Amino acid sequence: MAKEERSRKEVVIEYSGSKLRVEVDEKGFYVCPLCGALFVSPRDLVSHIIGHALGLPDNRRASPERP
């Protein structure tokens, strides 16, 4: 099943006085609206979105290659 075909519902997460509208997939994972990454908790998703705002994903080092 392709990513786009998954059934998702929209939920609202409140964080520090702000409301974020995000999607939850059929397995209960929160979906990042910026990159599509999946998270188990709203707190993890909010931390990830803050990382996007600070530019952290752009500056992260590459994964190590295994021999």
N, CA, C and O atoms as a MOPAC input file, in Angstrom:
PM7 MOZYME 1SCF
protein

 N      0.85100 1    -1.18300 1     0.00000 1
 C      0.00000 1     0.00000 1     0.00000 1
 C      0.89300 1     1.24100 1     0.00000 1
 O      1.80100 1     1.34600 1     0.82400 1
 N      0.65300 1     2.15000 1    -0.88500 1
 C      1.44200 1     3.37300 1    -0.99200 1
 C      1.13800 1     4.31500 1     0.16300 1
 O      0.06400 1     4.25700 1     0.76100 1
 N      2.10100 1     5.18900 1     0.47200 1
 C      1.93200 1     6.14700 1     1.56700 1
 C      0.67400 1     6.99700 1     1.39100 1
 O     -0.05200 1     7.24300 1     2.35400 1
 N      0.41700 1     7.44100 1     0.16800 1
 C     -0.70300 1     8.34000 1    -0.08600 1
 C     -2.05000 1     7.65600 1     0.12600 1
 O     -3.05400 1     8.32700 1     0.36400 1
 N     -2.08000 1     6.31300 1     0.04200 1
 C     -3.33000 1     5.58100 1     0.14800 1
 C     -3.71400 1     5.29200 1     1.59700 1
 O     -4.84800 1     4.88900 1     1.85800 1
 N     -2.81300 1     5.48500 1     2.52500 1
 C     -3.12400 1     5.21300 1     3.92200 1
 C     -4.21800 1     6.13500 1     4.42000 1
 O     -4.27900 1     7.31100 1     4.06000 1
 N     -5.08300 1     5.57500 1     5.25700 1
 C     -6.13600 1     6.43100 1     5.81400 1
 C     -5.55700 1     7.19200 1     7.00300 1
 O     -4.91500 1     6.61100 1     7.87900 1
 N     -5.79200 1     8.47800 1     7.01700 1
 C     -5.28400 1     9.34900 1     8.07200 1
 C     -6.40800 1    10.23600 1     8.56900 1
 O     -7.31800 1    10.59600 1     7.82200 1
 N     -6.32600 1    10.58400 1     9.85900 1
 C     -7.29600 1    11.53100 1    10.39700 1
 C     -6.54200 1    12.73600 1    10.94200 1
 O     -5.39300 1    12.62600 1    11.37000 1
 N     -7.19200 1    13.85900 1    10.91800 1
 C     -6.57200 1    15.10900 1    11.37900 1
 C     -6.86600 1    15.31100 1    12.85900 1
 O     -7.99400 1    15.11700 1    13.31100 1
 N     -5.82900 1    15.70600 1    13.61500 1
 C     -5.97700 1    16.01000 1    15.04000 1
 C     -5.30200 1    17.34700 1    15.32000 1
 O     -4.51300 1    17.83700 1    14.51200 1
 N     -5.62000 1    17.93100 1    16.46900 1
 C     -5.01200 1    19.20200 1    16.87000 1
 C     -4.17500 1    18.95200 1    18.12600 1
 O     -4.65400 1    18.39100 1    19.11200 1
 N     -2.91800 1    19.38200 1    18.06300 1
 C     -2.00200 1    19.27500 1    19.20000 1
 C     -1.79900 1    20.67900 1    19.74300 1
 O     -1.51700 1    21.60500 1    18.98300 1
 N     -1.94100 1    20.84200 1    21.05100 1
 C     -1.68000 1    22.14000 1    21.67200 1
 C     -0.30400 1    22.11500 1    22.30800 1
 O      0.04200 1    21.18500 1    23.03800 1
 N      0.48600 1    23.15800 1    22.02100 1
 C      1.84300 1    23.24600 1    22.55600 1
 C      2.16400 1    24.70500 1    22.85600 1
 O      2.16300 1    25.53700 1    21.94800 1
 N      2.43400 1    25.02000 1    24.09200 1
 C      2.81500 1    26.37400 1    24.52600 1
 C      1.89400 1    27.45300 1    23.96700 1
 O      2.36300 1    28.49200 1    23.50100 1
 N      0.60500 1    27.21500 1    24.01200 1
 C     -0.35500 1    28.20300 1    23.55300 1
 C     -0.61600 1    28.18800 1    22.05800 1
 O     -1.45500 1    28.94800 1    21.57400 1
 N      0.07600 1    27.34900 1    21.32200 1
 C     -0.14100 1    27.23900 1    19.87600 1
 C     -0.86100 1    25.93500 1    19.57400 1
 O     -0.71000 1    24.94400 1    20.29000 1
 N     -1.63500 1    25.95000 1    18.52100 1
 C     -2.33200 1    24.74200 1    18.08400 1
 C     -1.74700 1    24.31100 1    16.74700 1
 O     -1.63500 1    25.10700 1    15.81400 1
 N     -1.37800 1    23.04400 1    16.67200 1
 C     -0.82500 1    22.47100 1    15.44300 1
 C     -1.80700 1    21.44400 1    14.90500 1
 O     -2.23400 1    20.54700 1    15.63300 1
 N     -2.16100 1    21.57000 1    13.65100 1
 C     -3.04300 1    20.61100 1    13.01800 1
 C     -2.17200 1    19.59400 1    12.29400 1
 O     -1.45500 1    19.94600 1    11.35700 1
 N     -2.22700 1    18.34100 1    12.71900 1
 C     -1.40100 1    17.28400 1    12.13800 1
 C     -2.27500 1    16.07100 1    11.84300 1
 O     -3.44100 1    16.02100 1    12.23200 1
 N     -1.69800 1    15.10400 1    11.15500 1
 C     -2.42500 1    13.88300 1    10.82600 1
 C     -1.90600 1    12.71700 1    11.66000 1
 O     -0.73700 1    12.68000 1    12.04600 1
 N     -2.79900 1    11.76500 1    11.93100 1
 C     -2.45500 1    10.51400 1    12.59500 1
 C     -2.83300 1     9.40100 1    11.63100 1
 O     -3.94900 1     9.37300 1    11.11300 1
 N     -1.89000 1     8.47300 1    11.38800 1
 C     -2.20500 1     7.39800 1    10.43900 1
 C     -3.01200 1     6.30000 1    11.12100 1
 O     -3.32600 1     6.39800 1    12.30700 1
 N     -3.34600 1     5.25200 1    10.36700 1
 C     -4.23000 1     4.20300 1    10.87800 1
 C     -3.61200 1     3.40700 1    12.02600 1
 O     -4.33200 1     2.74900 1    12.77700 1
 N     -2.29600 1     3.45900 1    12.16900 1
 C     -1.63000 1     2.73800 1    13.26500 1
 C     -1.41700 1     3.61700 1    14.49200 1
 O     -0.88700 1     3.14800 1    15.49900 1
 N     -1.82400 1     4.88300 1    14.42400 1
 C     -1.70100 1     5.77600 1    15.56800 1
 C     -0.44500 1     6.61400 1    15.58100 1
 O     -0.17400 1     7.28400 1    16.57700 1
 N      0.33500 1     6.60300 1    14.51000 1
 C      1.54800 1     7.40400 1    14.43400 1
 C      1.22400 1     8.82100 1    13.98600 1
 O      0.41100 1     9.02400 1    13.08400 1
 N      1.86300 1     9.80000 1    14.62000 1
 C      1.70900 1    11.20100 1    14.24200 1
 C      2.62900 1    11.46900 1    13.05800 1
 O      3.78800 1    11.05200 1    13.06300 1
 N      2.11700 1    12.16400 1    12.03900 1
 C      2.84700 1    12.39700 1    10.79900 1
 C      3.33900 1    13.83700 1    10.74900 1
 O      2.55400 1    14.77000 1    10.91400 1
 N      4.63200 1    14.01900 1    10.52200 1
 C      5.18800 1    15.37100 1    10.39100 1
 C      4.62900 1    16.00400 1     9.12000 1
 O      4.74800 1    15.42400 1     8.04100 1
 N      4.02000 1    17.18700 1     9.23100 1
 C      3.46300 1    17.83700 1     8.04600 1
 C      4.53200 1    18.39700 1     7.10900 1
 O      4.23000 1    18.76600 1     5.97400 1
 N      5.77000 1    18.45900 1     7.57400 1
 C      6.84400 1    19.02200 1     6.76000 1
 C      7.60800 1    17.97400 1     5.96000 1
 O      7.99200 1    18.22000 1     4.81600 1
 N      7.83000 1    16.79800 1     6.56300 1
 C      8.64300 1    15.79900 1     5.86000 1
 C      8.01400 1    14.40900 1     5.81600 1
 O      8.52800 1    13.52800 1     5.12700 1
 N      6.91800 1    14.19300 1     6.53300 1
 C      6.23700 1    12.90100 1     6.49800 1
 C      6.78100 1    11.86100 1     7.46200 1
 O      6.32200 1    10.71900 1     7.44300 1
 N      7.74700 1    12.21900 1     8.30900 1
 C      8.27400 1    11.28100 1     9.30000 1
 C      7.17500 1    10.91000 1    10.28900 1
 O      6.25000 1    11.68800 1    10.52300 1
 N      7.28500 1     9.71000 1    10.86800 1
 C      6.26600 1     9.21200 1    11.79000 1
 C      6.77800 1     9.23500 1    13.22400 1
 O      7.95100 1     8.96200 1    13.47600 1
 N      5.88500 1     9.56500 1    14.17100 1
 C      6.24800 1     9.66200 1    15.57600 1
 C      5.19700 1     9.00300 1    16.43800 1
 O      4.01700 1     8.97900 1    16.08700 1
 N      5.63300 1     8.46100 1    17.58600 1
 C      4.74900 1     7.75600 1    18.49000 1
 C      3.94300 1     8.71400 1    19.35600 1
 O      2.78300 1     8.44200 1    19.66400 1
 N      4.55100 1     9.84000 1    19.75500 1
 C      3.85400 1    10.75900 1    20.66200 1
 C      3.82300 1    12.17600 1    20.09500 1
 O      4.67700 1    12.54700 1    19.29000 1
 N      2.84000 1    12.96000 1    20.51800 1
 C      2.77700 1    14.35600 1    20.08600 1
 C      4.01900 1    15.13700 1    20.52700 1
 O      4.48900 1    16.01700 1    19.80600 1
 N      4.54500 1    14.81500 1    21.70200 1
 C      5.74000 1    15.50300 1    22.21200 1
 C      6.93600 1    15.28900 1    21.27600 1
 O      7.67400 1    16.22900 1    20.98000 1
 N      7.12200 1    14.04800 1    20.81400 1
 C      8.21600 1    13.76200 1    19.87700 1
 C      8.03000 1    14.53200 1    18.57300 1
 O      8.98900 1    15.06600 1    18.01700 1
 N      6.79300 1    14.58500 1    18.09200 1
 C      6.51900 1    15.30900 1    16.85100 1
 C      6.80500 1    16.79800 1    16.99900 1
 O      7.41300 1    17.40200 1    16.11500 1
 N      6.37100 1    17.39600 1    18.11300 1
 C      6.60900 1    18.82100 1    18.33400 1
 C      8.11400 1    19.10200 1    18.40400 1
 O      8.58500 1    20.08600 1    17.83200 1
 N      8.86700 1    18.25100 1    19.09700 1
 C     10.32700 1    18.43100 1    19.15300 1
 C     10.93800 1    18.36400 1    17.76100 1
 O     11.84900 1    19.12600 1    17.43800 1
 N     10.44000 1    17.46300 1    16.95100 1
 C     10.92500 1    17.31900 1    15.57900 1
 C     10.60200 1    18.56200 1    14.74700 1
 O     11.44800 1    19.04000 1    13.99100 1
 N      9.38600 1    19.08500 1    14.88500 1
 C      8.99100 1    20.28900 1    14.13900 1
 C      9.83900 1    21.48300 1    14.57100 1
 O     10.22400 1    22.30200 1    13.73700 1
 N     10.13000 1    21.58800 1    15.86300 1
 C     11.01700 1    22.65400 1    16.34000 1
 C     12.39600 1    22.49900 1    15.70800 1
 O     13.03200 1    23.49200 1    15.35400 1
 N     12.85600 1    21.27000 1    15.56600 1
 C     14.12700 1    21.01800 1    14.88200 1
 C     14.10700 1    21.52500 1    13.45000 1
 O     15.09400 1    22.08800 1    12.97700 1
 N     12.98600 1    21.33100 1    12.75200 1
 C     12.84800 1    21.88600 1    11.39900 1
 C     12.98700 1    23.40600 1    11.44100 1
 O     13.68800 1    23.99200 1    10.61600 1
 N     12.32100 1    24.04000 1    12.40000 1
 C     12.34500 1    25.50400 1    12.49200 1
 C     13.74700 1    26.01900 1    12.76700 1
 O     14.11800 1    27.09400 1    12.29300 1
 N     14.52400 1    25.27000 1    13.52200 1
 C     15.89400 1    25.67800 1    13.84400 1
 C     16.90100 1    25.26100 1    12.76900 1
 O     18.07400 1    25.62700 1    12.83800 1
 N     16.44200 1    24.50000 1    11.78500 1
 C     17.32200 1    24.06800 1    10.70800 1
 C     18.16200 1    22.86100 1    11.07000 1
 O     19.14400 1    22.57100 1    10.38600 1
 N     17.80400 1    22.15400 1    12.12000 1
 C     18.61700 1    21.02200 1    12.56000 1
 C     18.67100 1    19.86800 1    11.56100 1
 O     19.75200 1    19.31100 1    11.36600 1
 N     17.56500 1    19.47500 1    10.91300 1
 C     17.68100 1    18.36600 1     9.95100 1
 C     18.63800 1    18.68500 1     8.79800 1
 O     19.26300 1    17.77800 1     8.24900 1
 N     18.75700 1    19.95000 1     8.42900 1
 C     19.64900 1    20.31900 1     7.33600 1
 C     21.11300 1    20.20000 1     7.74900 1
 O     21.97600 1    19.96500 1     6.90400 1
 N     21.39800 1    20.36000 1     9.03500 1
 C     22.77700 1    20.36300 1     9.51300 1
 C     23.21300 1    19.04600 1    10.14200 1
 O     24.33300 1    18.94500 1    10.64300 1
 N     22.35600 1    18.04400 1    10.12500 1
 C     22.72400 1    16.79800 1    10.78500 1
 C     23.76100 1    16.03900 1     9.95800 1
 O     23.80200 1    16.15200 1     8.73300 1
 N     24.58000 1    15.27800 1    10.63800 1
 C     25.63500 1    14.55500 1     9.92500 1
 C     25.05200 1    13.31700 1     9.25500 1
 O     23.99000 1    12.82800 1     9.64100 1
 N     25.74800 1    12.82900 1     8.26900 1
 C     25.28200 1    11.66900 1     7.51300 1
 C     25.37600 1    10.41100 1     8.37500 1
 O     26.19500 1    10.33200 1     9.29000 1
 N     24.53700 1     9.44700 1     8.07300 1
 C     24.58300 1     8.16100 1     8.78100 1
 C     25.87500 1     7.45100 1     8.44600 1
 O     26.34100 1     7.52100 1     7.30800 1
 N     26.47100 1     6.76000 1     9.42300 1
 C     27.70900 1     6.04600 1     9.13300 1
 C     27.45000 1     4.87300 1     8.20000 1
 O     26.39900 1     4.23500 1     8.26400 1
 N     28.39600 1     4.60100 1     7.35300 1
 C     28.26800 1     3.46500 1     6.42200 1
 C     28.87800 1     2.24100 1     7.05800 1
 O     29.91700 1     2.31100 1     7.71500 1
 N     28.22200 1     1.12300 1     6.85300 1
 C     28.73900 1    -0.13400 1     7.40200 1
 C     29.58800 1    -0.83900 1     6.35600 1
 O     29.26500 1    -0.83200 1     5.16900 1
 N     30.67500 1    -1.44600 1     6.81100 1
 C     31.56100 1    -2.15400 1     5.84300 1
 C     30.91300 1    -3.38700 1     5.26700 1
 O     31.52000 1    -4.08000 1     4.45100 1

